[in-house]
């Protein structure tokens, strides 16, 4: 007991900070146990035994092992339930307010049951309120979870609280199971065990549906913009036939860069039935311009064929040079394999020469077959 007290003095507080005579030892031990502090620096006999005073206390660390105290009302800590490691129970702390006090439930009891969360839930049901609890006391407790927009209190011991945001509901649910006591009274009308659960409100559902419709509109607008971006551009409108447009079209048919555009207009005029006895000469001149373009295409085709033949000849000559090089390399290996020179090489050198000769022969055979195939293609 003494060793544990000395270790705790260095971590929690020094004996000079707490030094007083204790008359009612039981009351003092109970208060210290509730605060999770071992009684140190006291004059007189030990108040209670070590296991009773601080259960599961590690003197080497000065921490409560097996429990993780959490104060859900600390402004710097979110009330969202953090993931608890397996085998580690969460012990809630006492919450002190101006007009009331909240005491946590027994940690050995199962967590309070809740219904399925409605979509867009911002409203909670709070049951088990003290009979004398007014709207001010309720607001003082639950306003620490977030901004409250409305409180609907019933004549019985329950109410509905609506928050500004959905995440505030999770903080309020965390208070379920706490015992609420107004002031320091012990009257039954001033105490009650809170039961906080999700509530289904028409306002929450309406706001959630409005958000879903807004998201759907944004998604449709985004898809529409993507479709417009990916849609090919519309073709240019076809001009109506006139002698002036016919003369311009005849000039475009002679221009290679504008030939495709002019041909599409000429085809549209034919489909519209613009050819008459009066406009036949203009259409004949445009047909002549299209035919002259076909002659240009034929000459261009012949030039490309000549380029193809030249490329084949260059490729054939390159393969012939490669094949000649392989034949020369194989001839070198064959000369080195003759008895006159072979006996002067070491065993490792002979092994390498033999491997290189086989590789050169394989490469020569592959290129020879490819060269023959190319010659057959050129003949055909």
Secondary structure, DSSP 8 states (H G I E B T S, - for coil): -HHHHHHHHHHT--TTTS-EE-S-HHHHHHHHHHHT----SEESS-SS-HHHHSTTEETTTTEETTEEEE-TT-TTS--S-----TT-EEEE--EE-SSEEEE---TTS---------TT--EEEEE---TT--HHHHHHHHGGGS-EEEEEE-SSSEEEEEESSTHHHHHHHTTTT-EEEETT---GGGEEE-EEEE---HHHHHHHHHHHHHHHHHHHHHHHHHHHHHS-----------HHHHHHHHHHHHSGGGHHHHHHHHHHHHHHT---TTTHHHHHHHHHHHHHHHHHHHHHHHHHHHHHHHHHHHHHHHHHHHHHHHHHHHHHHHHHTSHHHHTTS-HHHHHHHHHHHHHHHHHHHHHHHHHHHHHHHHH-
